[in-house]
Amino acid sequence: MNSSARVLDLKTLLISTGVVLTLAMGVRHGFGFWMQPISQANGWSRETFSLAMAVQNLLWGAFGPFAGMVADRYGTMRVVIVGALCYMAGLVWMATVTQPTLFILGSGVLVGLALACTGFGAVSGIIGRAAPAEKRSWAFGVSGAASSFGQFLMMPVEQTLISFAGWQNALYLLASAVVFLMIPMSFNMREPKHEVAAGAHHQSIGDAFHEAVRNRSFLLLVAGYFVCGFQVVFIGVHLPAYLKDKGIANPGVAVMALALIGLFNIFGSFTAGQLGGRLPKRYLLSFIYFARSVVIALFLLAPLSQWSVYLFAAAMGLLWLSTVPLTNGIIAGVFGLKHMSMLAGIVFFSHQIGSFLGVWLGGYLFDLRGNYDVVWGIAIGLGVMAGLANLPINERPLVREPQLKAA
């Protein structure tokens, strides 16, 4: 079929991107399970693995705008295929490399690039263009729910693989699953060529970039997403070790906690997408960040038990990735869809800078102080700041002067 005649089916697209996001986010969400076995096998401190995850998250963000740029211009399918191959290579690298510097750099580059090509930023543009305006926030919520389902599904799968196959074989099996599932799904992401209407504003990549970084609301989104990354990656990577340090030695509690985060994240992301079509997205984002600080504070103040962990995980799950459909919805509504993936990638880079600091500071301050108290306090304070930063965001679409094509 001629590409110009091809029409994207939204349902098929959401299923295909959902499978990709399920694997991409699900596998990555469980990396905390490998912290102790890899560190013990190689004689590393906890900071070494934490730094590898921090570099991985930082490069995920750094590669994000470029992956989005390529997806917007040359198609999401090509970007996802590259991401699947890099993901496979990165997981194999983590299973085989024993030299600390090579482990940090290799897993950081390969898995970081893979996540940039298979995560939200890379697929947000094609979802935004395929969904009609009245369903766009809902579609972003569905994609967020799919990644949340991946976190719920993959937590027990990854822990089971480690227990029965060993941590190295578990990585090999996941590498195979990524390639054999992601690449076939990418073929449903071949986007038809879209023509620019006569008299419309013809905006280059550079123009779109400069317009966004000079926009106050865009910069406030960037600031809020930094906090989102700090909080969720610190918790996702360090919660299993934190619980063990506090005397909850049963690994099943940590597995259930991360699975509950993924399960309730499904409802949180979908609900945020639904509400984002009816209420101001900036107020919803502010509520999410304020609520996270309250939930973390209550978790630290309450007596620690198996059930307090589960309640904390469920509450955080509702707030976990519910920021994604709202943030992407604001970007699409304010700046349009032509450069959506690139702009989402820029905002997500800020998220990953926060992720880098959250996961690395967790390991660094633990080795320095023997506990996570300071990092928990930072997470609470940043949540309050992000809640305040999102309140003044302007969600009205930018008005641009139309440009006529030269004769």
C-alpha positions in Angstrom: 0.0 0.0 0.0 1.2 3.5 -0.8 2.3 5.3 2.4 0.4 8.4 1.5 -2.9 6.3 1.3 -2.3 4.5 4.6 -4.5 5.6 7.5 -3.5 4.9 11.1 -6.1 3.0 13.1 -6.1 4.5 16.6 -7.1 1.3 18.3 -4.3 -0.7 16.6 -1.8 2.0 17.3 -2.6 2.1 20.9 -2.3 -1.7 21.2 1.0 -1.6 19.4 2.5 1.3 21.3 1.0 -0.3 24.5 3.0 -3.5 24.0 6.2 -1.5 23.3 5.7 0.7 26.4 4.7 -2.3 28.5 8.1 -3.9 27.8 10.2 -0.8 27.8 8.9 0.6 31.1 8.2 -2.8 32.7 11.7 -4.1 32.3 13.3 -0.8 33.3 11.0 -0.5 36.3 12.4 -3.8 37.7 16.1 -2.9 37.5 16.2 -2.4 41.3 15.9 -6.2 41.6 19.4 -6.6 40.1 21.1 -4.1 42.4 22.1 -6.5 45.1 22.9 -9.7 43.0 25.0 -7.8 40.4 26.8 -5.8 43.2 27.5 -8.9 45.2 28.6 -11.0 42.2 31.1 -8.3 41.1 32.2 -7.1 44.6 30.8 -3.5 44.0 29.4 -1.0 46.4 25.8 -0.1 46.0 26.8 3.3 44.6 28.3 1.6 41.4 25.1 0.1 40.3 23.2 3.3 41.3 25.6 5.3 39.2 25.0 3.0 36.2 21.3 3.5 36.6 21.7 7.2 37.0 23.8 7.5 33.8 21.2 5.3 32.0 18.4 7.7 33.0 20.4 10.8 32.1 21.3 9.5 28.7 17.7 8.3 28.2 16.7 12.0 28.6 19.6 13.3 26.5 18.8 11.1 23.6 15.1 11.7 24.0 14.8 15.0 22.0 16.8 13.5 19.1 14.8 10.3 19.0 11.6 12.4 19.0 13.0 14.6 16.2 13.8 11.5 14.1 10.3 10.0 14.9 8.6 13.2 13.8 10.5 13.5 10.6 11.3 9.9 9.5 8.7 7.8 11.3 8.2 6.2 14.7 8.6 2.6 13.3 12.3 3.1 12.5 13.0 4.6 15.9 11.3 1.8 17.8 13.2 -0.9 15.8 16.5 0.8 16.7 15.4 1.0 20.3 14.5 -2.7 20.5 17.9 -3.7 19.2 19.7 -1.4 21.6 17.6 -2.7 24.5 18.6 -6.2 23.7 22.3 -5.3 23.5 22.1 -3.3 26.7 20.5 -6.1 28.7 23.2 -8.6 27.4 25.8 -6.0 28.3 24.5 -5.8 31.9 24.6 -9.6 32.1 28.2 -10.1 30.9 30.4 -7.0 31.7 32.2 -7.1 35.1 34.4 -4.0 34.8 32.7 -1.1 36.7 33.4 1.7 34.3 32.5 -0.3 31.2 29.3 -1.5 33.0 28.3 2.0 33.8 29.1 3.5 30.3 27.8 0.5 28.2 24.5 -0.1 30.0 24.0 3.7 30.2 24.4 4.3 26.5 22.7 1.2 25.2 19.7 1.1 27.5 19.5 4.9 27.7 19.2 5.1 23.9 16.8 2.2 23.8 14.4 3.8 26.3 14.6 7.1 24.4 13.5 5.2 21.3 10.7 3.1 22.9 9.4 5.4 25.7 6.7 8.0 25.9 8.6 10.7 24.0 9.2 8.7 20.9 5.6 7.5 20.5 3.8 10.6 21.8 3.9 12.3 18.5 2.2 9.6 16.5 -0.4 9.1 19.1 -1.2 12.8 19.2 -1.5 12.9 15.4 -3.6 9.8 15.2 -6.1 10.8 17.9 -8.8 13.5 17.2 -8.5 16.5 19.5 -11.4 15.5 21.7 -9.8 12.1 22.4 -6.1 13.2 22.6 -5.9 13.4 26.4 -7.7 10.1 26.7 -5.3 8.5 24.2 -2.3 9.7 26.2 -3.9 8.3 29.3 -4.4 4.9 27.6 -0.7 4.8 26.6 0.3 5.8 30.2 -2.0 3.0 31.5 -0.2 0.5 29.2 3.2 1.3 30.6 1.7 1.1 34.0 0.4 -2.4 33.2 3.9 -3.3 32.2 5.2 -2.3 35.6 2.5 -4.4 37.2 3.0 -7.4 34.9 6.8 -7.4 34.8 7.6 -7.1 38.5 6.7 -10.7 39.4 8.0 -11.9 36.1 11.4 -10.4 36.6 11.7 -11.5 40.2 10.6 -15.1 39.2 13.2 -15.2 36.4 15.9 -14.1 38.8 14.9 -16.7 41.4 14.6 -19.7 39.0 17.0 -18.9 36.2 19.6 -16.7 37.9 20.1 -13.0 37.4 22.3 -13.4 34.3 19.9 -15.7 32.5 17.0 -13.5 33.5 18.6 -10.6 31.5 19.2 -12.9 28.5 15.5 -13.9 28.5 14.3 -10.4 28.8 16.6 -9.3 25.9 15.0 -12.0 23.7 11.4 -10.9 24.7 12.2 -7.3 23.9 13.3 -8.0 20.3 10.7 -10.6 19.4 7.8 -8.5 20.6 8.8 -4.9 20.0 9.9 -5.2 16.4 6.7 -6.8 15.1 4.6 -4.1 16.9 6.6 -1.4 15.3 5.3 -2.3 11.9 1.9 -0.9 12.9 3.5 2.5 13.5 4.1 3.3 9.8 2.7 6.8 9.6 1.1 8.2 6.5 2.7 11.4 5.0 0.9 14.4 6.2 0.7 17.5 4.0 0.9 21.0 5.4 -2.2 23.1 4.6 -1.7 26.1 2.3 -1.3 29.3 4.3 -0.4 27.3 7.5 2.6 28.2 9.6 5.7 26.4 8.3 7.8 25.8 11.4 11.3 24.4 11.3 12.8 22.2 14.1 15.0 25.1 15.2 12.0 27.5 15.3 10.0 25.0 17.3 12.9 24.6 19.8 13.5 28.3 20.3 9.8 29.0 20.6 9.4 26.4 23.3 12.5 27.3 25.4 11.4 31.0 25.4 7.9 30.1 26.7 7.4 30.5 30.4 4.8 27.7 30.7 7.1 25.3 28.8 9.9 26.0 31.3 7.5 25.5 34.2 6.6 22.1 32.7 10.3 21.3 32.5 10.8 22.2 36.2 7.9 20.0 37.3 9.1 17.0 35.3 12.5 17.3 36.9 10.8 16.6 40.2 8.8 13.8 38.8 11.9 12.0 37.6 13.7 12.5 40.9 10.9 11.0 43.0 9.8 8.0 40.9 13.3 6.7 40.0 14.6 7.0 43.5 11.7 5.1 44.8 11.6 2.5 42.0 15.3 1.7 42.3 16.0 2.0 46.0 12.7 0.9 47.6 13.6 -2.8 47.7 17.0 -2.1 49.4 15.3 0.4 51.8 12.8 -2.1 52.9 15.5 -4.8 53.5 17.6 -2.3 55.5 14.6 -1.6 57.7 14.1 -5.2 58.5 11.5 -6.3 55.9 13.8 -9.1 54.5 11.1 -10.9 52.6 11.7 -9.9 48.9 8.1 -10.7 48.1 7.1 -7.5 49.9 9.2 -5.3 47.6 8.0 -7.2 44.6 4.4 -6.7 45.6 5.0 -3.0 46.4 6.5 -2.3 42.9 3.7 -4.4 41.3 1.1 -2.4 43.2 2.7 0.8 42.0 2.3 -0.5 38.5 -1.3 -1.7 39.1 -2.6 1.5 40.6 -0.6 3.5 38.0 -2.9 2.0 35.4 -5.9 3.6 37.1 -4.0 6.8 37.9 -2.7 7.4 34.3 -6.1 6.6 32.7 -8.0 8.7 35.1 -5.6 11.6 34.6 -6.1 11.3 30.9 -9.8 11.4 31.3 -9.8 14.3 33.7 -7.3 16.2 31.5 -10.0 16.5 28.8 -12.4 18.2 31.3 -10.4 20.1 33.9 -7.3 22.4 33.6 -4.3 20.2 33.3 -2.1 22.5 35.3 -4.2 22.2 38.4 -4.3 18.4 38.1 -0.5 18.4 37.9 -0.1 20.6 40.9 -2.4 18.3 42.9 -0.4 15.3 41.9 2.9 16.8 43.1 1.5 18.1 46.4 -0.2 14.7 47.0 3.1 12.9 46.4 4.8 14.9 49.2 2.0 14.1 51.6 2.1 10.4 50.8 5.8 10.2 51.2 5.7 12.1 54.5 2.9 9.8 55.9 4.9 6.7 54.8 8.0 7.9 56.8 6.0 8.9 59.8 3.8 5.8 60.1 5.2 2.6 61.7 6.7 0.5 59.0 5.0 -2.8 58.2 4.1 -4.9 55.3 0.7 -3.2 55.0 2.0 0.3 55.4 4.3 -0.5 52.4 1.4 -1.7 50.4 -0.7 1.3 51.2 2.2 3.6 50.3 2.7 1.7 47.0 -0.9 1.9 46.1 -1.1 5.7 46.8 2.1 6.4 44.9 0.9 4.3 42.1 -2.1 6.5 41.6 0.2 9.5 41.3 3.1 7.7 39.5 2.9 8.4 35.8 -0.4 10.3 35.9 1.8 13.4 35.1 2.5 12.0 31.6 -0.8 12.4 29.8 -1.3 15.8 31.4 2.1 17.1 30.5 1.9 15.7 26.9 -1.6 17.1 26.6 -0.4 20.6 27.5 2.5 20.4 25.0 0.2 19.3 22.2 -2.5 21.9 23.1 0.0 24.8 23.4 2.5 24.1 20.6 0.7 21.8 18.2 1.6 18.3 16.9 4.2 18.8 14.2 7.1 18.7 16.6 5.3 17.0 19.4 7.8 14.1 20.0 10.8 16.4 20.0 9.2 18.8 22.5 8.1 16.0 24.7 11.6 14.7 24.5 13.0 18.0 25.7 10.7 18.1 28.7 11.5 14.5 29.4 15.2 15.3 29.4 14.5 17.4 32.5 12.7 14.4 34.0 15.8 12.3 33.4 18.1 14.8 35.0 16.0 14.5 38.0 16.1 10.7 37.7 19.9 10.8 37.5 20.1 12.8 40.7 17.5 10.8 42.5 19.0 7.4 41.8 22.6 8.5 42.2 22.0 10.5 45.4 20.2 7.6 46.8 23.2 5.4 46.5 25.8 8.1 47.3 24.1 9.3 50.5 23.4 5.8 51.6 27.1 4.9 51.4 27.9 8.2 53.1 25.3 8.2 55.9 24.1 4.6 56.1 20.4 5.6 55.4 18.1 7.2 53.0 16.7 9.9 55.3 18.1 13.0 53.5 16.9 11.8 50.1 13.4 11.2 51.3 13.4 14.7 52.7 14.6 16.1 49.4 11.8 14.2 47.6 9.2 15.8 49.9 10.5 19.3 49.4 10.8 19.1 45.7 7.2 17.8 45.4 5.9 21.0 47.1 8.1 23.2 44.8 6.7 21.3 41.7 3.2 21.8 42.9 3.7 25.5 43.1 5.5 25.7 39.7 2.6 24.1 37.8 -0.1 26.5 39.0 0.7 29.5 36.7 1.1 27.5 33.5 -0.9 28.9 30.6 -2.6 26.2 28.6 -4.0 28.4 25.7 -2.7 27.5 22.2 0.0 29.7 20.8 -1.2 32.0 18.0 1.2 32.1 15.1 1.1 34.3 12.0 0.4 32.2 8.8 3.2 32.0 6.3 2.5 31.9 2.6 4.6 29.6 0.4 6.9 31.3 -2.0 5.6 31.4 -5.6 
